[in-house]
Structure formats: C-alpha cells, structure tokens
C-alpha cells in the first residue's frame, strides 16, 4: 500500500477520533475580526467549506479568508487575530504573512510545533494528522477543514461538529473510497486533454482539480456554478470530460448541459443526480451537511486507481517543489 492510500485512511480515522473539546479550547482564545490565510490544499477545502457555511448561517463579517500570498493587500489593523494554516509550518507565503503581525495575534494550525510558523505564533494548534508523506495532501486537509468550519460555527455561537456526526461522515467516506470504479471512466479521463469540474463553489471543486493535476497529471479546471455555460464552451475540446458536482442543484439547466455536450463533443459525468444524457452517473454515499467530504473521498478513489493504472507515483512528484514533497 502506498503512503497516499495509508494517509487517505488516516484522514478518515481522524473523523472517528475528533477531539471536540481540544478544538473549542483553541478557538476560545481568538479575538475577532480574524484573518485566515493558507495556500494550496490548506486553502481550498478548508476555506471553501467555511465560507459556504458562512452563507448558510448568515454569519457577520468577523472573519475573512485569503491566500497567504495576498496578505500584502490587507489592512492589518482591521484584524485582531491572524489564523494561519500550514501542515509543515514552513510554507513560505504563510510564514511571511505571520511576520507582519505581532506574535500574540498569530494562531498557527500546524503539525510541527518546532516549525518556523510555530516559532512566530504565540498560539498553536498541533494537528494530529502529522506530516504528509505522499505528494498530495489528504489527511491534513480533512482536519484543517473541520477546524475552519468549527471556527465559523464558534464565532456565531453555533455547535461545532460533534463526534457522532463525524462518525457518519467517516463511514460514508470509507464506503466511497472503496467503490469499484468503472474502467471506462478511467479511459475517458486518460483521453481528455482537460478535465473540468463545474458546480457548487465550496472548495471541493478547486481541491479535486488540484489533485487531478498533482496525481493524475491532467490539465484540470474548476468553474463555479453554471459558469462553464457562459463562454468556456468555446474552448472545450472533443474528448474533454466535465464532472458536474452537486448535479441535483442544477436540474433546471440540464438542457443547456446537454447542448454543451452535443456542441463540444465532451464527455459528461453527473455527481449526485441521475442525468439521462450523461456518460456516467456517479451515485455515491452522502451525509446531509457534509457532502463535500463524501465527494472528496470518491475522487481520491478515482485518482488512486487512475494513477496506478498509468504508472504514476502517488508518493513522489516529478516537478512539484513544495515543503514535504520529495522529487
């Protein structure tokens, strides 16, 4: 078994062992407004998930999420706390942003309490996930996402995720990562010049697209909502593949997606809702309120099988230069 496959299992096990009180104690020290910064996978799903919750619970403007590299455009005096996420604690953009705030305002979420980030921050949450050994982040982003959504819920006086909820999520994720993948779907992915993800903008599409680049070595792009129907059709090529995430939310637009498929010659895959013209309808296990995690587990499933069939290493990158990745 590869490091990646073991770390996917570890990500799911984290949900089984979630320490509700430890997270709450860390969050209770934060003063608001708070600026949250991260890069890569530590940004996409954690921030996307949190921001979608902010919309659902009508949260106030006590929190803002940014790529850490864009901190130069932020007025620092508008925030009482800086909440930074880096599994390694060495991500250059994150460490640089940390240095622009006084240490007592910096809250670090990292797996290394002796890292550069941890030395700057006065307040540290040490991730239980530990260092990622594979090329793609898996176990850490699940923990980071749960912490970020806990932050949003905590700010608004809502209950943070409880273990009994997360046990259901873990069960669904484990089932999804073990679903048999049709080899025909893997063939379509292999033949596509570009893999597109359309649908809900809550971090999951961006994260999966990133993973298709890292693991599947495919040009990948996420386009929010139905924006793919507004111009992108012109560059979609025959044989490209479009995954529509949360397809049940876009039933009223299926006629347009069918036109897109006919005009471009792309392959169309619906996730979460049966569609008569789709090449594949992916029916997976869902837990209400936690669908992004369930979708993520299934696409990990697809990607591990695709990469192994293609002979790509799941644990080492050829070009990627980032902390924790061996080349």
N, C-alpha and C positions, 0 to 999 in steps of 0.2 A: 504494500500500500504506500502511495506517495505521501509526502508531507502535506500537500494540499488536501488530499482526501481525509487525512487524520485531523487536519485543522477545521475542515467543514464539520466533522463530527464533534470536535471540541466546541465550535460555535454553538451548536445545538445544545450541548451539555451545559453551557453557561446558563441558558434559559432555565434548565432544570434546577440549577443551584443559585438562582438570583437572590442576592442579599438586599432585601428591601430597605432595611434599617441603615446599612452602611452607605447606600446611595443618598438616602434622606439626610443623614448627618453631614455629608459633604455639601449637599446643596443648601443646607440651612445657613451656611456661613456666607453665602453670596449676597452682595448688595446690588440693587438694581437702580438704573438700567445696566444691562450686561451685554458686552460684545462677545460673540462666539466666532472663533477663527480656526480653520483647518485647511488641509489640502488633500486632493485626490479622493480615495475611498473614504477617508476620515471626514470628508466634507459631504460627499454626495448623499449617501443614505442617511447619515445622522442628521444633517441639516434639513434635507428634503422631508424626511419623516416629521421632524419637529415643526417645520413651517406649515405642513399640511394640517397638523394638529392645531396650530395657532389659528388657522382659518376656521376649523370646526368648532372650537370652543370660544371664538371671538375674543382672543386674548388682546391685552393692551400692548402698547409699544414699549415694553420693558426689555425687549430682547431683540438683537439683530445678528444675523448670520452673514459672514463674509469669507471669501477665500483669503487666507492669511496674507497672501502677496498683495492684496488690495488695501491693506491697512493704512498705506500712505495717504489715502483719500478720506480717511475718517478723522473727525474732530474728537480727539481722545478725551477732552474734558466733558463730553456728553455722556460718558460711561463711568460707573462706579466700580465695575469689575470687568476683567478680561478672562474669558473662559476659552482655553486653548486645548486642542486635541491632537496628539501625535503619539502613536503607539511606541515608536522608537525614542521619542523625546529629542530627536536630533534633526527633524525636518527643518531645513534652513529658513524657509519663509515663516514658519511658526515661531522659531527661536528669535528671529529678527523682530517680529511683532511684539513678542514678550518683553524685549529690551526697551520698548517705547513706553511701557507702563511701570509704575512703581511696584516692587515685588509683592507688597501686601494686597495689591489689587488683582494679582495674577493667580488664576486657578488652573492647574495643569491636570489633564487626563492623559496618563502615560503608563506604559508597562515597566519603565525603568526609572526608579526613584533616584538614581545617580546620574541621570542624563543631563544634558545642557539645559533643557527646559525645566527639569525638576530643580536644578540649582538656582534658577531665576525665580521660580514661583514659591510663594510662601505657603500656598495651599495645594496639596497634591492628592489626587485620587489614583491609586495604583491599580491599573487594570489587571484583573485576574487572568485575562487571556494569555498574557505573556508574549514574547517575541514571535513574530510571524516568520516561519522558515521557508514557506513557499513564495513564489513570485507574486501571487495575488493575495491581497488582504481578505480574510474571511472571518476568522474568529473574533478579531478585534472590532470589526465594524458592527457586528451584532451588539456587542457590549456597549460600544460608543453610541449606537442608535438608541438603545434602551435608556442610557444616561441622558441623552439630549431630550428625548420625549419626557423623561421624568422631570427634567429642568422646566420644560414648558408647563407641565401639569402642576408642578410645585409652585411656580410663580402665580398661578391663578387659583391656588388653594384647592386643586383637584387631587384625587388619589393618584399616586404614582403606580405604575404597573405592579400587580401583586403576583406572587409565585404561582398561585392556582391558575391565573390567566396564562402565564408564560409556559406552564406545563402543557397546555393545549396547543400553544404555538409550536413548541418543540416537537410534539407528537406529529403535527401536520407537516412540519419541515422535514422530519425524518422520513415520513412516507413519500414526500415529494422528491427527495434526493435519491430515492430508490425505485422510482417509477421507471419502467422499461421505456427507452427512447427508440422510436421507430428509425431504423437506418435510413429510410427515405428522407427524413427530415435532416439528418446529418449530411446527406448527399446534397440537398438543396443549399444548406449553409456553405458547404465546401465550394459549390459552383457560383455563389454570389460574389460579385465584386464589392458590394457594400451591403451591410446588414443594418436595417433601420428598425428603430423602436419608436412607436407612437403611443400616445395615451396620456394617462394621468401624470402630472408633474409633481411627484412627491419623493424624488430622489432615486427611486428604483430603476427607472429607465436609464438615467445617467450612469448609475452604478453598473448595470448589466452591459451597457455599451462599452464602458471602460474595460470590463472583464473580457468581452469578446476581442478587444484589441490585445490585452495582455496575454490571454490564454489561447484564444482561437486565431490570433494573428490576422484578424479580419478588420477591414475598414468599417467602422461602426459609428452610428449617429443616433442620438435621441432627439425627437421632435415632440414637443408638448402638445397635448390635446389632439385636435384635428388639423393642426398647422401644416402637417405633411400634405394636406389637400390644397394648400394655398401657395403654390409655386414650386415646391420640391418635386412634384410630378415630372417637371421638365427635365430633371437630371437623373431620375430613377431609370436604371437600365434593365433590359430584359434579363431575367435570371436573378436579379436582386431579390432580397427577401425582406418583407415587412412584418414585424410582430406587433399586433395591436394589443397593448396591455389594458386590463380592465375593460374588455370589449363590451361588457354589459352596459357601460356608461355611454356608449356611442351607437346604440341601436338605431337612432334616428338618422345616422349618417352612413349606414351600411350601403345604400345605393351609390353614394359617392366613392366609397372604398372599392366597390365592385367596378365602377368606371375606371378608377385608378389602376386596378389590376388589369383590366382589359386593354387600356391605352398603353401601359408601360411594359406589360409582359412580366411583371414582377410576381413573385410567389407571396401569398398572404396567409398569415397564421393568426388566428384569434385565440386570445388567452382569457378564459373565464366566461365565455359565452359561445354557444354554437352558432356558426355562420355558414349558410348553405354553399357559398361560393369559395370558402376558404380551402386552401390546400391541406391545412391541418387545423383542428380544433383541440386545443390543449385544455383538457378538463383535469384540474388538479385540486388538491385538498386546501380548503381555506378556513381561516378562523376570523370571524367578524371583528373588525377593528384592527387586524394585524395582517392584512392581505399582502403588503409589500414583502414581509419576511417570507411568507409562503411562496410567493413568486420567485424570490431570490434563490431559495433552496432548489427549486425545479431547474432554474437556469444554470446553477452550479452543476446540477446533474447532467444537463445537456453538454456543457462545456468540458467537463472532465472526460466524458465519453468521446466528444469530438477531438479534443487534443490528443488523447491516447491513440485514437484511430489514425490520426495524421502523423503521429510520431513526435509530437511536440512535448517538450519537458514541462511538467506542471510546477516544477520546483526551481528552475533556473531560467533566467531571461537571456536573450542574445544581445539586446540593445539597451534595455531599461537601466537607467542609472538612478537608483534611489536607495535610501538607507534600508539595510536589511536584505537587499537583493544581491545574490551572488551572480556574477557574469562569467 
